[in-house]
């Protein structure tokens, strides 16, 4: 399941849905397809993907260029391929996809969890 990040300053993308191409597996690529509804006219420049450990510590972040404009009421669609290293310790991790208008303005954020045995 994916939800809007409750602490995010950007709440202009809601009703998130996400799918993976397969069950997350260490040492392989995971294709993430994410959709959400724009609540206002949006001009998106990048997505910042952030991974957190079960205790909330930030493990990884990556800025991904993503140029897209979406009218209010329209669908925000984002596909991303993410390599899951084979050395990931077992556990549950939280991933956040933060959609930015510029370097500091978050338009929306979706969060979801992945687990390894």
N, C-alpha and C positions, 0 to 999 in steps of 0.2 A: 504494500500500500504506500501511496505517496500523499503527503499533506503539505499545505502551505506552512512555511517556517513561522512559528508563532512569535518569535522575537525579532523577526526581520522588519526593518524600516519600510521596505518595499512590499506593498500588498496589492499591487495593480495586476497581478496574475493570480487567478484562483481556479478552483475545480481541476486540480492537477490529476493527470493520469500518466502512469509510466508502465512500460513493459520491457522485459529483457528478452533477448533472442534465445536464451537458454538459462538453466539454473547456474548461478555464479560458481565457477570452478577455478581453483588456484592454478596458475600457470597457463591461463588462456585469456582470450579476448572476450569481453562482455559488451554486447551492443545494447545501448540504452535508447529507447524511444520515449520521449516525454512530450506531453501536450498539456495546455492550460488555456483558460479563457482570459483575454485581455479585458480589464475593466475600464481602461482609458486608451487613447491613441498612444502607441508605444514606438519608440525608435531604439532598438536594442543594438549594442555594439559588441558585447562579449558575455560569456557565461563563465563564472568562476565556480569550479567544482572543488568542494572541500570535503575531506574525509576525516571523521572523528572516531576515536576509540570508544569502547563501551563506557569508560570513565569520563568522557567528554574532552579528552585531550586531542588537539588538532594534529593529525598525522601527515597530511598531504594537502596541497592546494595547487590548482593549475588554472591559469587564465586561458580561455579558448575563444578565439575570434569568432563572432557570430553577428553578422550584419543582417538585421531583419526589421521591417516596419510592419506593425499590425494595428488595424483599426479597432476601436472599442467594440467589444462583442466578438471579435475575431479569434481564431485559434492560433496560439503560439506553439509551433512544433519544432522540436530539436532532437536530432539524432547524434549520438556520440559513441565511439568505440573506445573502451577503457581496458587496458591490459591489467589483469590481476596477477601480481607476482606470485611465484610458487612459494615464497618464504613468508607469506601472510600467516600470522598465528591464528589458530582457531578462535572464533568469537563472533560477536555481532558488531557491525560498524554502521555508523550513520553517514550517509552522503547527502550533501546539500548542493543544489544547483541554483546559484544566484545569478539572475539576469540583470545586467547593468546597462544603463543609458550612457554613462561615461565612466571615468575611473572611480567615481565616488558615489554615484546615485544608483541604488538598488531599486529596480522596478518590481521584482517579484522573486520569490524563493520557494523551491519545492524540496522537501526532505524525504528520504526513504532509507530503509535499512537493508543491509545484506548480511548474511550469516554463513559461516563456514563451520563444518562439523566440529 
